[in-house]
Amino acid sequence: MKKLKSFCLIFALLIVLQPASAQTKVGTTAAPFLGIAVGARALGMGGAFVSVADDATSLYWNPAGIARLSRYEIILLHTDWLADLSFDFVGAVFPIPDAGAIGVSTTMLSMGEMEVTTERHQDGTGVFFNASDLAVGLSYAISLTDRFSIGFTGKYIQQKIWHESAEAFALDVGTLYTTPFHGMRIGMAISNFGSDMQMRGKDMLVLYDPDPIKEGNNANIMAELRTDAWPLPLNLRVGAAMEVIEQKDHKLTMAISAQHPNDNTESMNIGAEYWYQKLFALRTGYKSLFRQDSEEGLTFGIGLVPPLRAGFGLHLDFAYEDFNRLGDIYKYSIGVDF
């Protein structure tokens, strides 16, 4: 009971620190796919995972967490995202004895082919195009003490649409600290600190007449259109997590986190995870609490760890998120550790 009261006190403090109002900047950054939550387990807990960070999805939430993994772990995630998009994530973590851990990850958002239309051919031209987003990350983390870990992720980011593309490089930094207070964990992560993105490609090349009034000049001079450069979706996450119940067959973890993005208003995520005999988990949470004009909300999830032969572990996770007017989102994750 003392643990629960202490956790509620921290939760109330974070609520007080939330601003009463703020101006939203939705649509002012490039690569918004970097803000899609990774992992059915984390989403089931409402995205309050920056201070939990104890599986391979830490590569996304808080790279410091991979320093505390003692086994190799691989995770595969698939989501049928909004507007018929497909979101996939693959991550792997490899602990190094007495030297921390390294991790690699790939994030992909893609769409099916779409037919090109013009003013004259509004039913289609017979030419098809597609668009896709990609992020590839390399992570390293180390525990500097038995309580404090720090981690880094370097990322290459690419967005493509038809013949145009944009590239950027970014850095994530995370820390994780286990306090002496009932094992409470405090996590912090800064994501997507990097260069701007600017679309370039052969469709930007056009023929230009610098002086259409003057006769005899060259009306077919090659020129290039220039698009604006847009920053990446920088995000600061701070959170806390604690086991309020920890017994032989039962464990209940509660977590909270606050987000400060550069392209939206501040918000909070809250979540809980209950484990029975380390075989079955129930999760729930609320995502983007206090965010202005948010479509996100309640989340639910389940987890299964079927018994396998010694040396191998299998994690099956499912999550549901209510996206209000935009519909429902379902996420599936498969994790293997050995």
C-alpha positions as CSV (number, residue, x, y, z in Angstrom):
1,M,0.0,0.0,0.0
2,K,2.9,2.4,0.7
3,K,4.3,1.8,-2.8
4,L,0.9,2.6,-4.4
5,K,0.5,5.8,-2.3
6,S,4.0,6.9,-3.3
7,F,3.4,6.2,-7.0
8,C,0.1,8.1,-6.9
9,L,1.9,11.1,-5.4
10,I,4.4,11.2,-8.3
11,F,1.5,10.9,-10.7
12,A,-0.3,13.8,-9.1
13,L,2.9,15.9,-9.3
14,L,3.3,15.3,-13.0
15,I,-0.3,16.3,-13.6
16,V,0.4,19.6,-11.8
17,L,3.4,20.2,-13.9
18,Q,1.4,19.9,-17.2
19,P,0.8,23.2,-18.9
20,A,-2.9,24.4,-18.9
21,S,-2.7,25.2,-22.6
22,A,-0.2,25.2,-25.5
23,Q,-0.1,25.8,-29.2
24,T,-0.1,22.7,-31.4
25,K,2.5,22.4,-34.2
26,V,1.1,19.3,-35.9
27,G,2.4,19.0,-39.4
28,T,5.4,21.1,-39.0
29,T,8.0,18.3,-38.9
30,A,9.3,15.7,-41.3
31,A,9.2,11.9,-40.8
32,P,6.1,11.8,-38.5
33,F,6.3,7.9,-38.6
34,L,9.1,8.2,-36.0
35,G,6.4,9.0,-33.5
36,I,4.4,5.8,-34.0
37,A,4.7,3.7,-30.8
38,V,6.7,0.5,-31.1
39,G,5.8,-2.7,-29.4
40,A,2.4,-4.3,-28.5
41,R,3.5,-4.5,-24.9
42,A,4.4,-0.9,-24.6
43,L,1.2,0.2,-26.4
44,G,-0.9,-2.0,-24.2
45,M,0.5,0.1,-21.3
46,G,-0.5,3.3,-22.9
47,G,3.0,4.1,-24.1
48,A,4.3,4.7,-20.6
49,F,7.4,2.7,-21.3
50,V,10.4,5.0,-21.1
51,S,11.0,4.0,-17.4
52,V,10.1,0.3,-17.9
53,A,12.4,-0.3,-21.0
54,D,13.3,-4.0,-20.2
55,D,12.9,-5.6,-23.6
56,A,14.1,-5.1,-27.2
57,T,11.6,-2.3,-27.8
58,S,13.9,-0.2,-25.5
59,L,15.7,0.5,-28.8
60,Y,12.8,2.8,-29.5
61,W,11.6,4.0,-26.1
62,N,14.9,4.3,-24.2
63,P,18.2,2.9,-25.5
64,A,19.6,2.8,-21.9
65,G,17.3,-0.1,-21.2
66,I,19.2,-2.6,-23.4
67,A,22.1,-2.4,-21.0
68,R,20.1,-4.4,-18.5
69,L,19.2,-7.3,-20.8
70,S,21.1,-10.4,-20.0
71,R,20.1,-12.5,-23.0
72,Y,20.0,-12.0,-26.8
73,E,16.6,-10.8,-27.8
74,I,14.9,-10.3,-31.2
75,I,11.5,-8.7,-31.7
76,L,9.2,-8.5,-34.7
77,L,6.2,-6.1,-34.9
78,H,3.5,-5.5,-37.4
79,T,0.7,-3.0,-37.4
80,D,-2.1,-2.2,-40.0
81,W,-1.8,1.5,-39.5
82,L,-4.2,4.3,-40.3
83,A,-5.3,4.9,-44.0
84,D,-4.3,1.4,-45.1
85,L,-0.6,1.9,-44.2
86,S,1.6,-0.9,-43.0
87,F,4.0,-0.3,-40.1
88,D,6.7,-2.8,-39.2
89,F,9.6,-2.9,-36.8
90,V,12.5,-5.3,-36.4
91,G,14.9,-5.0,-33.5
92,A,17.7,-7.2,-32.0
93,V,19.8,-6.7,-28.9
94,F,23.1,-8.4,-28.1
95,P,24.5,-8.1,-24.6
96,I,28.3,-8.0,-24.3
97,P,29.6,-9.4,-20.9
98,D,30.9,-6.6,-18.7
99,A,30.8,-4.1,-21.7
100,G,27.1,-3.2,-22.1
101,A,25.0,-4.1,-25.1
102,I,24.6,-3.3,-28.7
103,G,21.4,-3.2,-30.7
104,V,20.1,-2.8,-34.3
105,S,16.7,-1.8,-35.5
106,T,14.7,-1.1,-38.6
107,T,11.4,0.8,-38.8
108,M,9.3,0.8,-41.9
109,L,6.1,2.5,-43.0
110,S,4.8,1.7,-46.4
111,M,1.7,2.0,-48.6
112,G,0.5,0.0,-51.6
113,E,0.8,1.3,-55.2
114,M,-1.4,4.2,-56.1
115,E,-2.3,5.4,-59.6
116,V,-1.1,8.8,-60.8
117,T,-3.9,11.2,-61.7
118,T,-3.8,14.6,-63.5
119,E,-6.2,17.3,-64.4
120,R,-6.8,15.7,-67.8
121,H,-6.7,12.1,-66.5
122,Q,-8.7,12.2,-63.2
123,D,-9.5,8.5,-63.4
124,G,-5.8,7.6,-63.7
125,T,-2.9,7.7,-66.2
126,G,-1.9,4.0,-66.0
127,V,1.3,5.0,-64.1
128,F,1.6,3.9,-60.5
129,F,3.7,5.2,-57.7
130,N,4.3,4.4,-54.0
131,A,5.6,6.0,-50.9
132,S,7.6,4.7,-48.0
133,D,9.5,5.7,-44.8
134,L,12.6,4.0,-43.4
135,A,14.7,4.4,-40.3
136,V,17.8,2.2,-39.5
137,G,19.3,2.5,-36.0
138,L,22.5,1.3,-34.3
139,S,22.5,1.4,-30.5
140,Y,24.9,1.0,-27.7
141,A,24.2,1.1,-23.9
142,I,26.2,0.5,-20.8
143,S,25.4,0.4,-17.0
144,L,27.8,2.8,-15.3
145,T,26.7,1.5,-11.9
146,D,24.4,-1.1,-10.7
147,R,21.6,1.5,-10.7
148,F,22.4,3.9,-13.6
149,S,22.5,3.1,-17.3
150,I,23.0,5.3,-20.4
151,G,22.4,4.5,-24.0
152,F,22.7,6.0,-27.5
153,T,21.2,5.3,-30.9
154,G,22.4,6.7,-34.2
155,K,19.8,6.6,-37.0
156,Y,19.6,7.0,-40.7
157,I,16.2,8.2,-41.8
158,Q,14.8,8.2,-45.3
159,Q,11.4,9.2,-46.8
160,K,10.5,8.4,-50.5
161,I,7.6,9.3,-52.7
162,W,7.8,8.3,-56.4
163,H,11.1,9.7,-57.7
164,E,11.8,12.0,-54.8
165,S,13.5,11.3,-51.5
166,A,14.8,13.0,-48.4
167,E,17.5,11.7,-45.9
168,A,18.6,12.7,-42.4
169,F,20.7,11.4,-39.5
170,A,19.6,11.6,-35.9
171,L,20.6,10.7,-32.4
172,D,18.6,9.3,-29.5
173,V,20.0,9.5,-25.9
174,G,18.5,7.8,-22.9
175,T,19.1,7.2,-19.2
176,L,17.6,4.8,-16.7
177,Y,18.1,5.0,-13.0
178,T,16.8,2.6,-10.3
179,T,16.2,4.5,-7.1
180,P,16.6,3.1,-3.6
181,F,12.9,3.9,-3.0
182,H,11.2,0.5,-3.4
183,G,13.0,-0.1,-6.6
184,M,11.3,2.8,-8.5
185,R,12.8,3.4,-11.9
186,I,13.2,6.8,-13.5
187,G,13.8,7.0,-17.2
188,M,14.5,9.9,-19.6
189,A,15.0,9.9,-23.3
190,I,15.5,12.5,-26.1
191,S,14.6,11.1,-29.5
192,N,15.3,12.3,-33.1
193,F,17.9,15.0,-32.5
194,G,19.3,15.5,-36.0
195,S,19.4,17.2,-39.3
196,D,16.5,18.6,-41.4
197,M,14.9,16.7,-44.3
198,Q,14.5,18.2,-47.8
199,M,12.9,16.4,-50.7
200,R,15.0,16.0,-53.9
201,G,14.6,14.1,-57.1
202,K,14.4,14.1,-60.9
203,D,10.9,15.4,-60.9
204,M,12.2,18.6,-59.4
205,L,14.0,19.3,-62.8
206,V,11.9,21.6,-65.0
207,L,12.3,23.7,-68.2
208,Y,12.3,27.4,-67.4
209,D,12.0,30.5,-69.5
210,P,13.8,33.3,-67.6
211,D,12.2,36.1,-69.8
212,P,9.1,34.9,-71.6
213,I,8.4,38.4,-73.0
214,K,11.7,38.7,-74.9
215,E,11.9,37.0,-78.3
216,G,14.9,35.0,-79.3
217,N,15.9,33.9,-75.8
218,N,16.3,30.2,-74.8
219,A,12.9,29.1,-73.4
220,N,14.1,25.7,-72.3
221,I,16.7,26.3,-69.7
222,M,17.1,23.5,-67.2
223,A,16.1,24.5,-63.6
224,E,15.5,22.8,-60.4
225,L,12.6,23.4,-58.0
226,R,13.7,23.6,-54.3
227,T,11.5,22.4,-51.5
228,D,11.6,23.6,-47.9
229,A,13.6,21.7,-45.3
230,W,11.7,20.5,-42.3
231,P,13.1,19.4,-38.8
232,L,12.7,16.0,-37.3
233,P,10.0,15.3,-34.7
234,L,12.2,15.9,-31.6
235,N,10.6,14.4,-28.4
236,L,11.6,14.4,-24.7
237,R,10.2,11.7,-22.5
238,V,10.4,11.5,-18.7
239,G,8.8,8.8,-16.7
240,A,8.7,6.6,-13.6
241,A,7.7,3.0,-13.0
242,M,7.3,0.8,-9.9
243,E,6.2,-2.7,-8.9
244,V,3.3,-2.0,-6.5
245,I,2.7,-5.7,-6.1
246,E,5.6,-8.2,-6.4
247,Q,4.9,-11.7,-5.1
248,K,5.8,-15.2,-6.3
249,D,2.8,-15.6,-8.7
250,H,1.7,-12.0,-9.0
251,K,3.3,-8.8,-10.2
252,L,1.7,-5.5,-10.9
253,T,3.7,-2.7,-12.5
254,M,2.5,0.9,-12.8
255,A,4.1,3.4,-15.0
256,I,3.7,7.1,-16.0
257,S,5.5,9.3,-18.5
258,A,5.3,12.9,-19.8
259,Q,6.2,13.9,-23.3
260,H,7.4,17.2,-24.7
261,P,7.4,17.1,-28.5
262,N,8.4,19.9,-30.8
263,D,5.4,19.3,-33.1
264,N,2.5,19.0,-30.7
265,T,1.4,19.9,-27.2
266,E,2.7,18.2,-24.0
267,S,0.9,15.1,-22.8
268,M,1.1,12.2,-20.4
269,N,0.9,8.4,-20.8
270,I,-0.2,6.1,-17.9
271,G,-0.2,2.4,-17.9
272,A,-0.3,-0.8,-15.8
273,E,0.9,-4.4,-16.4
274,Y,-0.2,-7.4,-14.4
275,W,1.7,-10.7,-14.6
276,Y,0.5,-14.1,-13.4
277,Q,3.4,-16.6,-12.9
278,K,5.4,-14.9,-15.6
279,L,3.2,-16.8,-18.1
280,F,0.3,-14.4,-18.8
281,A,0.0,-10.7,-18.7
282,L,-2.9,-8.2,-18.8
283,R,-2.2,-4.5,-19.7
284,T,-4.1,-1.3,-19.9
285,G,-3.3,2.4,-20.1
286,Y,-4.3,5.8,-21.5
287,K,-2.2,7.5,-24.2
288,S,-1.8,11.2,-24.9
289,L,-3.6,12.4,-21.8
290,F,-4.1,16.2,-21.8
291,R,-2.9,16.5,-25.4
292,Q,-4.8,19.1,-27.4
293,D,-7.2,17.7,-30.0
294,S,-5.9,14.2,-29.4
295,E,-7.6,11.2,-31.1
296,E,-5.8,8.7,-28.9
297,G,-7.1,7.3,-25.6
298,L,-7.6,3.9,-23.9
299,T,-5.3,1.0,-24.7
300,F,-5.5,-2.7,-23.7
301,G,-3.2,-5.6,-24.2
302,I,-2.4,-9.2,-23.4
303,G,0.9,-11.1,-23.3
304,L,1.7,-14.8,-23.4
305,V,5.0,-16.5,-22.6
306,P,4.5,-20.2,-23.6
307,P,6.8,-22.6,-21.9
308,L,9.6,-23.8,-24.2
309,R,12.7,-25.9,-23.8
310,A,15.4,-24.5,-21.6
311,G,17.5,-21.8,-23.2
312,F,14.8,-20.2,-25.4
313,G,12.0,-17.8,-24.5
314,L,9.0,-16.7,-26.7
315,H,6.9,-13.6,-26.1
316,L,3.6,-13.1,-27.8
317,D,1.9,-9.7,-27.4
318,F,-1.2,-8.1,-28.6
319,A,-2.5,-4.6,-28.1
320,Y,-5.6,-2.5,-29.0
321,E,-5.8,1.3,-29.1
322,D,-8.9,3.4,-29.5
323,F,-8.1,6.1,-32.1
324,N,-11.5,7.8,-31.8
325,R,-12.8,9.1,-35.1
326,L,-9.9,7.5,-37.0
327,G,-10.8,3.9,-36.0
328,D,-9.1,1.2,-34.0
329,I,-5.5,0.1,-34.1
330,Y,-4.3,-3.5,-33.5
331,K,-0.6,-4.3,-32.9
332,Y,1.1,-7.7,-32.8
333,S,4.6,-8.4,-31.5
334,I,6.7,-11.6,-31.4
335,G,9.8,-11.7,-29.3
336,V,12.5,-14.4,-28.9
337,D,15.3,-14.4,-26.4
338,F,18.1,-16.9,-26.0
